[in-house]
């Protein structure tokens, strides 16, 4: 699964959460953790793609070097066959140097493009992950606020119940003492 699909699912999960006052949402922690784990497992795939692009640059350099080496070998062969023809040898060397220089320049451009693409992918991924992490933190804060509100609203009810219980115990004790006095 791609990183972008996991991020889309993470976003959908947050949007499907129960809406609370003040713009907070309650989301499934289990679902969020599952999506974060999928996101982690998807990251190496994206990073691997960037490495493949960088390796293609190295391959182009190797191919250019092999071509240049072939030209140099060919020039050396021609040199041994045509020792008297100095002009041809100079042209072969110049051609080999030009081809090698052009190949190195092309490989450098490819490598720069691959590095720029990898940086763009990682920057985009960083932004999406930051947004998802912010949503997760807001969800956690909303849950904490909801829990605090529940505890605060339960405190007065517990105090009333305790007071009623004490009153009932006092009345029961008073009734039993009154009954004992009347029986005497």
C-alpha positions as CSV (number, residue, x, y, z in Angstrom):
1,X,0.0,0.0,0.0
2,X,1.4,3.4,-0.9
3,X,2.2,6.1,1.6
4,X,-0.4,8.4,0.0
5,X,-3.2,5.8,0.4
6,X,-2.4,5.3,4.1
7,X,-2.4,9.0,4.6
8,X,-5.8,9.3,2.9
9,X,-7.2,6.5,5.1
10,X,-5.7,8.2,8.2
11,X,-7.4,11.5,7.1
12,X,-10.7,9.7,6.5
13,X,-10.5,8.0,9.9
14,X,-10.1,11.4,11.6
15,X,-13.0,12.9,9.6
16,X,-15.3,10.0,10.5
17,X,-14.6,10.5,14.2
18,X,-17.4,11.7,16.5
19,X,-17.5,15.5,16.6
20,X,-17.2,17.2,20.0
21,X,-17.7,20.8,20.9
22,X,-14.9,23.3,20.1
23,X,-13.9,21.4,16.9
24,X,-12.5,18.3,18.5
25,X,-13.2,14.8,17.3
26,X,-13.1,11.4,19.0
27,X,-11.2,8.9,16.8
28,X,-10.4,5.2,17.2
29,X,-7.0,4.9,18.7
30,X,-6.7,1.3,17.4
31,X,-7.5,2.4,13.9
32,X,-5.0,5.3,14.1
33,X,-2.3,3.1,15.4
34,X,-3.0,0.5,12.7
35,X,-2.7,3.2,10.0
36,X,0.5,4.6,11.5
37,X,2.0,1.1,11.4
38,X,1.0,0.7,7.7
39,X,2.5,4.1,7.1
40,X,5.8,3.0,8.6
41,X,5.8,-0.2,6.5
42,X,5.1,1.8,3.4
43,X,8.0,4.3,3.9
44,X,10.8,2.1,2.7
45,X,9.0,1.6,-0.6
46,X,9.1,5.3,-1.3
47,X,12.6,5.7,-0.1
48,X,13.6,2.7,-2.2
49,X,12.2,4.4,-5.3
50,X,14.3,7.4,-4.6
51,X,17.4,5.1,-4.3
52,X,16.5,3.4,-7.6
53,X,16.5,6.8,-9.3
54,X,19.8,7.6,-7.8
55,X,21.2,4.2,-8.9
56,X,20.1,4.9,-12.5
57,X,22.4,8.0,-12.4
58,X,25.3,5.7,-11.4
59,X,24.4,3.3,-14.2
60,X,24.5,6.1,-16.7
61,X,27.9,7.1,-15.4
62,X,29.1,3.5,-15.7
63,X,27.8,3.2,-19.2
64,X,29.4,6.5,-20.2
65,X,32.7,5.4,-18.7
66,X,32.4,2.0,-20.5
67,X,31.7,3.9,-23.8
68,X,34.6,6.2,-23.1
69,X,36.9,3.2,-22.3
70,X,35.8,1.5,-25.5
71,X,36.7,4.7,-27.4
72,X,40.0,4.9,-25.7
73,X,40.7,1.2,-26.4
74,X,39.7,1.8,-30.1
75,X,42.0,4.8,-30.2
76,X,44.9,2.8,-28.8
77,X,44.3,0.1,-31.4
78,X,44.2,2.6,-34.2
79,X,47.3,4.3,-32.8
80,X,49.3,1.1,-32.9
81,X,48.1,0.5,-36.5
82,X,48.6,4.0,-37.7
83,X,51.7,5.3,-35.9
84,X,52.4,7.6,-38.8
85,X,48.9,9.2,-38.8
86,X,49.2,11.6,-35.7
87,X,46.2,13.6,-36.8
88,X,43.8,10.6,-36.5
89,X,45.1,9.7,-33.0
90,X,44.6,13.3,-31.8
91,X,41.0,13.3,-33.1
92,X,40.3,9.9,-31.4
93,X,41.6,11.1,-28.1
94,X,39.7,14.4,-28.4
95,X,36.5,12.5,-29.2
96,X,37.0,10.2,-26.3
97,X,37.5,13.1,-23.9
98,X,34.5,14.9,-25.3
99,X,32.3,11.8,-25.0
100,X,33.6,11.2,-21.4
101,X,33.0,14.8,-20.4
102,X,29.5,14.8,-21.9
103,X,28.7,11.5,-20.2
104,X,29.9,12.8,-16.8
105,X,27.9,16.0,-17.3
106,X,24.8,14.0,-18.2
107,X,25.2,11.7,-15.2
108,X,25.6,14.7,-12.9
109,X,22.4,16.2,-14.3
110,X,20.6,12.9,-13.8
111,X,21.9,12.6,-10.2
112,X,20.8,16.2,-9.4
113,X,17.4,15.4,-10.8
114,X,17.1,12.3,-8.8
115,X,18.2,14.1,-5.6
116,X,15.7,16.9,-6.2
117,X,12.9,14.3,-6.7
118,X,13.9,12.4,-3.6
119,X,14.0,15.7,-1.6
120,X,10.5,16.7,-3.0
121,X,9.0,13.3,-2.1
122,X,10.5,13.4,1.4
123,X,9.4,17.0,2.0
124,X,5.8,16.2,0.8
125,X,5.8,13.1,3.0
126,X,7.0,15.1,6.0
127,X,4.2,17.7,5.5
128,X,1.5,15.0,5.3
129,X,2.9,13.2,8.3
130,X,3.0,16.4,10.3
131,X,-0.6,17.1,9.5
132,X,-1.6,13.5,10.4
133,X,0.3,13.8,13.7
134,X,-1.4,17.1,14.5
135,X,-4.8,15.4,14.0
136,X,-3.8,12.5,16.2
137,X,-2.6,14.9,19.0
138,X,-5.9,16.9,18.7
139,X,-7.8,13.6,19.1
140,X,-5.8,12.7,22.2
141,X,-6.4,16.1,23.7
142,X,-10.1,15.8,22.9
143,X,-10.3,12.5,24.7
144,X,-8.4,13.9,27.7
145,X,-10.8,16.9,27.9
146,X,-13.8,14.6,27.6
147,X,-12.5,12.4,30.4
148,X,-11.9,15.4,32.7
149,X,-15.4,16.8,32.0
150,X,-16.9,13.4,32.9
151,X,-15.0,13.2,36.2
152,X,-15.9,16.8,37.0
153,X,-19.7,16.2,36.4
154,X,-19.7,13.0,38.5
155,X,-18.2,14.6,41.6
156,X,-21.4,16.5,42.8
157,X,-23.5,13.4,42.3
158,X,-21.2,11.3,44.4
159,X,-21.3,14.0,47.2
160,X,-25.1,14.0,47.2
161,X,-25.2,10.2,47.3
162,X,-22.8,10.2,50.3
163,X,-24.8,12.8,52.1
164,X,-28.1,10.8,51.6
165,X,-26.4,7.6,52.8
166,X,-25.1,9.3,56.0
167,X,-28.6,10.7,56.6
168,X,-30.2,7.3,56.2
169,X,-27.7,5.7,58.5
170,X,-28.3,8.5,61.1
171,X,-32.1,8.1,60.9
172,X,-31.8,4.3,61.2
173,X,-29.6,4.6,64.3
174,X,-31.9,7.2,65.8
175,X,-35.0,5.0,65.1
176,X,-33.3,2.0,66.8
177,X,-32.3,4.1,69.9
178,X,-35.9,5.5,70.1
179,X,-37.3,2.0,69.9
180,X,-35.0,0.8,72.7
181,X,-36.0,3.7,74.9
182,X,-39.7,3.1,74.3
183,X,-39.4,-0.6,75.2
184,X,-37.7,0.2,78.5
